[in-house]
Amino acid sequence: MIIKNIIFDFGGVLFDIDYKITERALSRLMQKPFSFKGVPGLSRTLNQYETGKINTETLIWKIQTHSPDDVQGRDVMTAWNSMLLSISKERLDFLVELRKNYKVYLLSNINEMHASFVDRYIRKNHGMDDWQSQCFDKIYYSHIIGKRKPNKSTYNYLIEDANIISGQSIFIDDLPKNVRSAKLTGLHAVQHNPAEEIIDKLESYLSAIS
């Protein structure tokens, strides 16, 4: 099988993240337990934010309504972005090199605030103003396309929009539910361990398919 297209997840595959940091930070702000697995009164809001149905100001206000009166918007933003750790220049260069032989795409459940933080981080730390166009043929952010993983329609949207053949494409994600759903659309899909370096693992993922 000849693979022509590589579709990457972002957080946990390319960009190092730690959800627990934000969970702890928001728990402190709200003075009650917060978890991305579900918070009464906020779970629907988080899903709406990640699919672009509400904006950043609305998310911040919603979290503030679950917090003490002295919690400021900037406190919420700092806590929300604290899960985002880093991406190395080596990984960005790796993506640029991959595009010489493959079509490379990014499919991420991400929100407006995190996307803006990532742009600032890469610009500040790696001097790349146009990293998206340098590293990928196209980027599919959930808050822009209005769809999120693991819904099958999300993968089908990318396949149709990018005009690619699923059987010639590999999808790499760190979450098993996203990998399982991707396979249902005909994509080759593998689960990546965030503790391992994607630069070192990609060849083995491709070899396992051929």
C-alpha atoms as an extended CHARMM CRD file, in Angstrom:
* protein
*
       210  EXT
         1         1  MET       CA              0.0000000000        0.0000000000        0.0000000000  PROA      1               0.0000000000
         2         2  ILE       CA              1.3920000000        3.3590000000       -1.0640000000  PROA      2               0.0000000000
         3         3  ILE       CA              0.7490000000        6.1150000000        1.4570000000  PROA      3               0.0000000000
         4         4  LYS       CA              0.4760000000        9.5370000000       -0.1480000000  PROA      4               0.0000000000
         5         5  ASN       CA             -1.1650000000       11.5160000000        2.6680000000  PROA      5               0.0000000000
         6         6  ILE       CA             -0.2670000000       11.9050000000        6.3390000000  PROA      6               0.0000000000
         7         7  ILE       CA             -2.8220000000       13.3930000000        8.7290000000  PROA      7               0.0000000000
         8         8  PHE       CA             -1.5250000000       14.4180000000       12.1410000000  PROA      8               0.0000000000
         9         9  ASP       CA             -3.3490000000       15.1560000000       15.3480000000  PROA      9               0.0000000000
        10        10  PHE       CA             -1.7850000000       18.1640000000       17.0930000000  PROA      10              0.0000000000
        11        11  GLY       CA             -1.8080000000       17.9780000000       20.8900000000  PROA      11              0.0000000000
        12        12  GLY       CA             -0.0960000000       14.8300000000       22.1420000000  PROA      12              0.0000000000
        13        13  VAL       CA              1.4880000000       14.0750000000       18.7600000000  PROA      13              0.0000000000
        14        14  LEU       CA              3.1940000000       17.2620000000       17.5760000000  PROA      14              0.0000000000
        15        15  PHE       CA              2.6040000000       19.7830000000       20.3580000000  PROA      15              0.0000000000
        16        16  ASP       CA              3.3680000000       18.6080000000       23.9050000000  PROA      16              0.0000000000
        17        17  ILE       CA              0.4280000000       19.1070000000       26.2520000000  PROA      17              0.0000000000
        18        18  ASP       CA             -0.6650000000       18.2140000000       29.7670000000  PROA      18              0.0000000000
        19        19  TYR       CA             -4.4040000000       18.4450000000       30.3750000000  PROA      19              0.0000000000
        20        20  LYS       CA             -3.9090000000       17.9470000000       34.1010000000  PROA      20              0.0000000000
        21        21  ILE       CA             -2.1730000000       21.3140000000       34.4520000000  PROA      21              0.0000000000
        22        22  THR       CA             -5.2370000000       23.1600000000       33.1900000000  PROA      22              0.0000000000
        23        23  GLU       CA             -7.5710000000       20.9460000000       35.2110000000  PROA      23              0.0000000000
        24        24  ARG       CA             -5.6660000000       21.7990000000       38.3830000000  PROA      24              0.0000000000
        25        25  ALA       CA             -5.4700000000       25.4960000000       37.4970000000  PROA      25              0.0000000000
        26        26  LEU       CA             -9.1940000000       25.7780000000       36.8010000000  PROA      26              0.0000000000
        27        27  SER       CA            -10.0190000000       23.7480000000       39.8970000000  PROA      27              0.0000000000
        28        28  ARG       CA             -8.1190000000       26.3510000000       41.9440000000  PROA      28              0.0000000000
        29        29  LEU       CA             -9.8910000000       29.2380000000       40.2290000000  PROA      29              0.0000000000
        30        30  MET       CA            -13.3360000000       27.7020000000       40.5210000000  PROA      30              0.0000000000
        31        31  GLN       CA            -12.6520000000       26.3200000000       44.0130000000  PROA      31              0.0000000000
        32        32  LYS       CA            -14.2030000000       23.0150000000       42.9740000000  PROA      32              0.0000000000
        33        33  PRO       CA            -13.0440000000       20.0300000000       40.9050000000  PROA      33              0.0000000000
        34        34  PHE       CA            -12.7200000000       20.6250000000       37.1690000000  PROA      34              0.0000000000
        35        35  SER       CA            -12.1670000000       17.8630000000       34.6370000000  PROA      35              0.0000000000
        36        36  PHE       CA            -12.3100000000       17.8010000000       30.8340000000  PROA      36              0.0000000000
        37        37  LYS       CA            -14.1600000000       14.4890000000       31.1800000000  PROA      37              0.0000000000
        38        38  GLY       CA            -17.1630000000       16.4080000000       32.3750000000  PROA      38              0.0000000000
        39        39  VAL       CA            -18.2280000000       19.2670000000       34.6200000000  PROA      39              0.0000000000
        40        40  PRO       CA            -21.9370000000       19.8170000000       35.3400000000  PROA      40              0.0000000000
        41        41  GLY       CA            -23.0410000000       22.9650000000       33.5700000000  PROA      41              0.0000000000
        42        42  LEU       CA            -19.8250000000       23.2980000000       31.5560000000  PROA      42              0.0000000000
        43        43  SER       CA            -19.4900000000       20.1540000000       29.4290000000  PROA      43              0.0000000000
        44        44  ARG       CA            -21.8300000000       21.4580000000       26.7220000000  PROA      44              0.0000000000
        45        45  THR       CA            -20.0800000000       24.8310000000       26.7930000000  PROA      45              0.0000000000
        46        46  LEU       CA            -16.6660000000       23.2330000000       26.2490000000  PROA      46              0.0000000000
        47        47  ASN       CA            -17.9850000000       21.2420000000       23.2930000000  PROA      47              0.0000000000
        48        48  GLN       CA            -19.5520000000       24.3630000000       21.8150000000  PROA      48              0.0000000000
        49        49  TYR       CA            -16.3120000000       26.2940000000       22.1890000000  PROA      49              0.0000000000
        50        50  GLU       CA            -14.2700000000       23.5720000000       20.5070000000  PROA      50              0.0000000000
        51        51  THR       CA            -16.6350000000       23.5340000000       17.5280000000  PROA      51              0.0000000000
        52        52  GLY       CA            -16.7600000000       27.3120000000       17.1720000000  PROA      52              0.0000000000
        53        53  LYS       CA            -20.3670000000       27.7150000000       18.2870000000  PROA      53              0.0000000000
        54        54  ILE       CA            -19.3890000000       30.1780000000       21.0130000000  PROA      54              0.0000000000
        55        55  ASN       CA            -16.4830000000       32.6260000000       21.1650000000  PROA      55              0.0000000000
        56        56  THR       CA            -13.6760000000       33.0690000000       23.6830000000  PROA      56              0.0000000000
        57        57  GLU       CA            -15.4470000000       35.8320000000       25.5920000000  PROA      57              0.0000000000
        58        58  THR       CA            -18.4540000000       33.5660000000       26.1600000000  PROA      58              0.0000000000
        59        59  LEU       CA            -16.2840000000       30.6960000000       27.3850000000  PROA      59              0.0000000000
        60        60  ILE       CA            -14.4830000000       32.9650000000       29.8410000000  PROA      60              0.0000000000
        61        61  TRP       CA            -17.7900000000       34.3610000000       31.1110000000  PROA      61              0.0000000000
        62        62  LYS       CA            -19.2100000000       30.8430000000       31.5630000000  PROA      62              0.0000000000
        63        63  ILE       CA            -16.1990000000       29.7750000000       33.6220000000  PROA      63              0.0000000000
        64        64  GLN       CA            -16.4060000000       32.9670000000       35.6690000000  PROA      64              0.0000000000
        65        65  THR       CA            -20.0460000000       32.1960000000       36.5150000000  PROA      65              0.0000000000
        66        66  HSD       CA            -18.8030000000       28.9590000000       38.0960000000  PROA      66              0.0000000000
        67        67  SER       CA            -16.0470000000       30.8110000000       39.9960000000  PROA      67              0.0000000000
        68        68  PRO       CA            -15.7290000000       33.2750000000       42.8900000000  PROA      68              0.0000000000
        69        69  ASP       CA            -16.4880000000       36.8930000000       42.0190000000  PROA      69              0.0000000000
        70        70  ASP       CA            -12.8430000000       37.9950000000       42.0810000000  PROA      70              0.0000000000
        71        71  VAL       CA            -11.7460000000       35.6780000000       39.2280000000  PROA      71              0.0000000000
        72        72  GLN       CA            -10.6780000000       37.8350000000       36.2800000000  PROA      72              0.0000000000
        73        73  GLY       CA            -10.7800000000       36.9950000000       32.5750000000  PROA      73              0.0000000000
        74        74  ARG       CA             -7.0020000000       37.0120000000       32.3480000000  PROA      74              0.0000000000
        75        75  ASP       CA             -6.8820000000       34.4250000000       35.1540000000  PROA      75              0.0000000000
        76        76  VAL       CA             -9.1330000000       32.1240000000       33.1450000000  PROA      76              0.0000000000
        77        77  MET       CA             -7.0270000000       32.5900000000       29.9970000000  PROA      77              0.0000000000
        78        78  THR       CA             -3.7930000000       31.8110000000       31.8530000000  PROA      78              0.0000000000
        79        79  ALA       CA             -5.2940000000       28.6690000000       33.3470000000  PROA      79              0.0000000000
        80        80  TRP       CA             -6.8520000000       27.5880000000       30.0410000000  PROA      80              0.0000000000
        81        81  ASN       CA             -3.5720000000       27.9020000000       28.1270000000  PROA      81              0.0000000000
        82        82  SER       CA             -1.3880000000       26.3340000000       30.8030000000  PROA      82              0.0000000000
        83        83  MET       CA             -1.7890000000       22.8370000000       29.3290000000  PROA      83              0.0000000000
        84        84  LEU       CA              0.1320000000       23.9080000000       26.2120000000  PROA      84              0.0000000000
        85        85  LEU       CA              3.7980000000       23.1000000000       26.7980000000  PROA      85              0.0000000000
        86        86  SER       CA              5.9610000000       23.1800000000       23.6710000000  PROA      86              0.0000000000
        87        87  ILE       CA              6.7540000000       22.0890000000       20.1480000000  PROA      87              0.0000000000
        88        88  SER       CA             10.3640000000       21.7530000000       19.0450000000  PROA      88              0.0000000000
        89        89  LYS       CA             11.8300000000       23.3950000000       15.9710000000  PROA      89              0.0000000000
        90        90  GLU       CA             12.9780000000       19.9110000000       14.9560000000  PROA      90              0.0000000000
        91        91  ARG       CA              9.3660000000       18.7690000000       14.6570000000  PROA      91              0.0000000000
        92        92  LEU       CA              8.4340000000       21.7910000000       12.5730000000  PROA      92              0.0000000000
        93        93  ASP       CA             11.4140000000       21.1930000000       10.2820000000  PROA      93              0.0000000000
        94        94  PHE       CA             10.4330000000       17.5240000000       10.1260000000  PROA      94              0.0000000000
        95        95  LEU       CA              6.9950000000       18.4800000000        8.8150000000  PROA      95              0.0000000000
        96        96  VAL       CA              8.4890000000       20.7860000000        6.2060000000  PROA      96              0.0000000000
        97        97  GLU       CA             10.6940000000       17.9200000000        4.9530000000  PROA      97              0.0000000000
        98        98  LEU       CA              7.7720000000       15.4880000000        4.8830000000  PROA      98              0.0000000000
        99        99  ARG       CA              5.9330000000       17.7060000000        2.4260000000  PROA      99              0.0000000000
       100       100  LYS       CA              8.5760000000       16.9380000000       -0.1950000000  PROA      100             0.0000000000
       101       101  ASN       CA              7.2020000000       13.3960000000       -0.4220000000  PROA      101             0.0000000000
       102       102  TYR       CA              3.7020000000       13.5020000000        1.0470000000  PROA      102             0.0000000000
       103       103  LYS       CA              0.6240000000       15.6350000000        1.3660000000  PROA      103             0.0000000000
       104       104  VAL       CA              0.5780000000       16.6150000000        5.0480000000  PROA      104             0.0000000000
       105       105  TYR       CA             -2.5170000000       17.6620000000        6.9770000000  PROA      105             0.0000000000
       106       106  LEU       CA             -3.3670000000       18.6740000000       10.5320000000  PROA      106             0.0000000000
       107       107  LEU       CA             -6.6660000000       17.5860000000       12.1110000000  PROA      107             0.0000000000
       108       108  SER       CA             -7.1230000000       18.9030000000       15.6160000000  PROA      108             0.0000000000
       109       109  ASN       CA             -9.8110000000       19.3170000000       18.2400000000  PROA      109             0.0000000000
       110       110  ILE       CA             -8.7250000000       22.8030000000       19.2020000000  PROA      110             0.0000000000
       111       111  ASN       CA            -10.2900000000       26.0930000000       20.1960000000  PROA      111             0.0000000000
       112       112  GLU       CA             -9.7630000000       29.7500000000       19.3630000000  PROA      112             0.0000000000
       113       113  MET       CA             -7.7430000000       30.5590000000       22.4810000000  PROA      113             0.0000000000
       114       114  HSD       CA             -5.3720000000       27.6130000000       22.1090000000  PROA      114             0.0000000000
       115       115  ALA       CA             -4.9060000000       28.2120000000       18.3900000000  PROA      115             0.0000000000
       116       116  SER       CA             -3.9200000000       31.8210000000       19.0540000000  PROA      116             0.0000000000
       117       117  PHE       CA             -1.5210000000       30.7480000000       21.8150000000  PROA      117             0.0000000000
       118       118  VAL       CA              0.1550000000       28.2390000000       19.4800000000  PROA      118             0.0000000000
       119       119  ASP       CA              0.6540000000       30.8910000000       16.7980000000  PROA      119             0.0000000000
       120       120  ARG       CA              2.2600000000       33.2420000000       19.3370000000  PROA      120             0.0000000000
       121       121  TYR       CA              4.4130000000       30.4680000000       20.7940000000  PROA      121             0.0000000000
       122       122  ILE       CA              5.8200000000       29.3690000000       17.4280000000  PROA      122             0.0000000000
       123       123  ARG       CA              6.3890000000       32.9500000000       16.3060000000  PROA      123             0.0000000000
       124       124  LYS       CA              8.1970000000       33.8600000000       19.5270000000  PROA      124             0.0000000000
       125       125  ASN       CA             10.2330000000       30.6820000000       20.0300000000  PROA      125             0.0000000000
       126       126  HSD       CA             10.9460000000       29.6060000000       16.4610000000  PROA      126             0.0000000000
       127       127  GLY       CA             10.5630000000       32.7800000000       14.4110000000  PROA      127             0.0000000000
       128       128  MET       CA              7.9510000000       31.3090000000       12.0520000000  PROA      128             0.0000000000
       129       129  ASP       CA              5.1160000000       33.6550000000       11.1290000000  PROA      129             0.0000000000
       130       130  ASP       CA              3.6320000000       31.3160000000        8.5290000000  PROA      130             0.0000000000
       131       131  TRP       CA              4.2740000000       27.9290000000       10.1420000000  PROA      131             0.0000000000
       132       132  GLN       CA              0.8860000000       26.5760000000        9.0700000000  PROA      132             0.0000000000
       133       133  SER       CA              1.5140000000       26.9970000000        5.3560000000  PROA      133             0.0000000000
       134       134  GLN       CA              5.1300000000       25.8810000000        5.6730000000  PROA      134             0.0000000000
       135       135  CYS       CA              4.3520000000       22.6890000000        7.5840000000  PROA      135             0.0000000000
       136       136  PHE       CA              1.0010000000       21.5830000000        6.1570000000  PROA      136             0.0000000000
       137       137  ASP       CA             -0.9060000000       21.4190000000        2.9100000000  PROA      137             0.0000000000
       138       138  LYS       CA             -4.0010000000       22.3170000000        4.9120000000  PROA      138             0.0000000000
       139       139  ILE       CA             -5.0750000000       22.6090000000        8.5390000000  PROA      139             0.0000000000
       140       140  TYR       CA             -8.4180000000       21.4220000000        9.8660000000  PROA      140             0.0000000000
       141       141  TYR       CA             -9.2400000000       22.9650000000       13.2440000000  PROA      141             0.0000000000
       142       142  SER       CA            -12.4530000000       21.8310000000       14.9340000000  PROA      142             0.0000000000
       143       143  HSD       CA            -13.4620000000       25.3670000000       15.9170000000  PROA      143             0.0000000000
       144       144  ILE       CA            -13.2060000000       26.4470000000       12.2710000000  PROA      144             0.0000000000
       145       145  ILE       CA            -14.7890000000       23.4690000000       10.4910000000  PROA      145             0.0000000000
       146       146  GLY       CA            -17.4570000000       23.0600000000       13.1860000000  PROA      146             0.0000000000
       147       147  LYS       CA            -16.7170000000       19.3540000000       13.6010000000  PROA      147             0.0000000000
       148       148  ARG       CA            -14.6490000000       17.4320000000       16.1170000000  PROA      148             0.0000000000
       149       149  LYS       CA            -13.1650000000       13.9980000000       16.5670000000  PROA      149             0.0000000000
       150       150  PRO       CA            -14.1800000000       11.2430000000       17.0680000000  PROA      150             0.0000000000
       151       151  ASN       CA            -17.2660000000       11.9530000000       14.9440000000  PROA      151             0.0000000000
       152       152  LYS       CA            -16.9490000000       10.1150000000       11.6300000000  PROA      152             0.0000000000
       153       153  SER       CA            -18.2290000000       13.1760000000        9.7830000000  PROA      153             0.0000000000
       154       154  THR       CA            -15.0550000000       15.0030000000       10.8000000000  PROA      154             0.0000000000
       155       155  TYR       CA            -12.7850000000       12.5730000000        8.9810000000  PROA      155             0.0000000000
       156       156  ASN       CA            -15.1350000000       12.3480000000        6.0080000000  PROA      156             0.0000000000
       157       157  TYR       CA            -15.1160000000       16.1400000000        5.7800000000  PROA      157             0.0000000000
       158       158  LEU       CA            -11.3150000000       16.1950000000        5.5630000000  PROA      158             0.0000000000
       159       159  ILE       CA            -11.1960000000       13.3500000000        3.0260000000  PROA      159             0.0000000000
       160       160  GLU       CA            -13.6740000000       15.1080000000        0.7640000000  PROA      160             0.0000000000
       161       161  ASP       CA            -12.2820000000       18.6220000000        1.2060000000  PROA      161             0.0000000000
       162       162  ALA       CA             -8.6720000000       17.5560000000        0.6370000000  PROA      162             0.0000000000
       163       163  ASN       CA             -9.7420000000       15.2880000000       -2.2320000000  PROA      163             0.0000000000
       164       164  ILE       CA             -7.6780000000       12.3700000000       -0.9490000000  PROA      164             0.0000000000
       165       165  ILE       CA             -8.1990000000        8.6100000000       -1.0320000000  PROA      165             0.0000000000
       166       166  SER       CA             -8.6520000000        7.2080000000        2.4680000000  PROA      166             0.0000000000
       167       167  GLY       CA             -6.7950000000        3.9900000000        1.6400000000  PROA      167             0.0000000000
       168       168  GLN       CA             -3.7450000000        6.0350000000        0.6410000000  PROA      168             0.0000000000
       169       169  SER       CA             -3.7800000000        8.0350000000        3.8610000000  PROA      169             0.0000000000
       170       170  ILE       CA             -2.5900000000        7.5310000000        7.4290000000  PROA      170             0.0000000000
       171       171  PHE       CA             -4.0040000000        9.2920000000       10.4750000000  PROA      171             0.0000000000
       172       172  ILE       CA             -1.9410000000        9.5740000000       13.6690000000  PROA      172             0.0000000000
       173       173  ASP       CA             -3.5740000000       10.4360000000       17.0030000000  PROA      173             0.0000000000
       174       174  ASP       CA             -2.8150000000        9.8230000000       20.6690000000  PROA      174             0.0000000000
       175       175  LEU       CA             -6.3830000000        8.8800000000       21.6650000000  PROA      175             0.0000000000
       176       176  PRO       CA             -7.6980000000        5.3680000000       20.8960000000  PROA      176             0.0000000000
       177       177  LYS       CA            -11.2940000000        6.5280000000       20.3370000000  PROA      177             0.0000000000
       178       178  ASN       CA            -10.1290000000        8.8920000000       17.5890000000  PROA      178             0.0000000000
       179       179  VAL       CA             -8.0730000000        6.1460000000       15.9550000000  PROA      179             0.0000000000
       180       180  ARG       CA            -10.9830000000        3.6910000000       16.0290000000  PROA      180             0.0000000000
       181       181  SER       CA            -13.3520000000        6.1850000000       14.4470000000  PROA      181             0.0000000000
       182       182  ALA       CA            -10.8590000000        7.1400000000       11.7380000000  PROA      182             0.0000000000
       183       183  LYS       CA            -10.5210000000        3.4900000000       10.7130000000  PROA      183             0.0000000000
       184       184  LEU       CA            -14.2710000000        3.3150000000       10.1210000000  PROA      184             0.0000000000
       185       185  THR       CA            -13.8520000000        5.8460000000        7.2960000000  PROA      185             0.0000000000
       186       186  GLY       CA            -11.2150000000        3.7220000000        5.5480000000  PROA      186             0.0000000000
       187       187  LEU       CA             -8.2210000000        5.6740000000        6.8010000000  PROA      187             0.0000000000
       188       188  HSD       CA             -5.1810000000        3.8090000000        8.0400000000  PROA      188             0.0000000000
       189       189  ALA       CA             -4.8540000000        4.9780000000       11.6220000000  PROA      189             0.0000000000
       190       190  VAL       CA             -2.3710000000        4.4360000000       14.4290000000  PROA      190             0.0000000000
       191       191  GLN       CA             -2.2180000000        5.4820000000       18.0580000000  PROA      191             0.0000000000
       192       192  HSD       CA              0.8570000000        7.4570000000       19.0420000000  PROA      192             0.0000000000
       193       193  ASN       CA              2.2660000000        7.4320000000       22.5580000000  PROA      193             0.0000000000
       194       194  PRO       CA              2.9230000000       11.0740000000       23.5650000000  PROA      194             0.0000000000
       195       195  ALA       CA              5.9410000000        9.9060000000       25.5840000000  PROA      195             0.0000000000
       196       196  GLU       CA              7.6530000000        8.8930000000       22.3320000000  PROA      196             0.0000000000
       197       197  GLU       CA              9.0730000000       11.1890000000       19.6700000000  PROA      197             0.0000000000
       198       198  ILE       CA              6.9680000000       11.3230000000       16.5060000000  PROA      198             0.0000000000
       199       199  ILE       CA             10.0700000000       11.9970000000       14.4060000000  PROA      199             0.0000000000
       200       200  ASP       CA             11.4700000000        8.6410000000       15.4920000000  PROA      200             0.0000000000
       201       201  LYS       CA              8.1950000000        6.7180000000       15.2060000000  PROA      201             0.0000000000
       202       202  LEU       CA              6.7470000000        7.7940000000       11.8630000000  PROA      202             0.0000000000
       203       203  GLU       CA              8.7970000000        5.3980000000        9.7270000000  PROA      203             0.0000000000
       204       204  SER       CA              7.6110000000        2.4210000000       11.7680000000  PROA      204             0.0000000000
       205       205  TYR       CA              3.9900000000        3.5810000000       11.4520000000  PROA      205             0.0000000000
       206       206  LEU       CA              4.3550000000        3.7740000000        7.6730000000  PROA      206             0.0000000000
       207       207  SER       CA              6.2040000000        0.4700000000        7.4360000000  PROA      207             0.0000000000
       208       208  ALA       CA              3.4460000000       -1.3210000000        9.3340000000  PROA      208             0.0000000000
       209       209  ILE       CA              1.0010000000       -0.4060000000        6.5860000000  PROA      209             0.0000000000
       210       210  SER       CA              3.0480000000       -1.2760000000        3.5080000000  PROA      210             0.0000000000
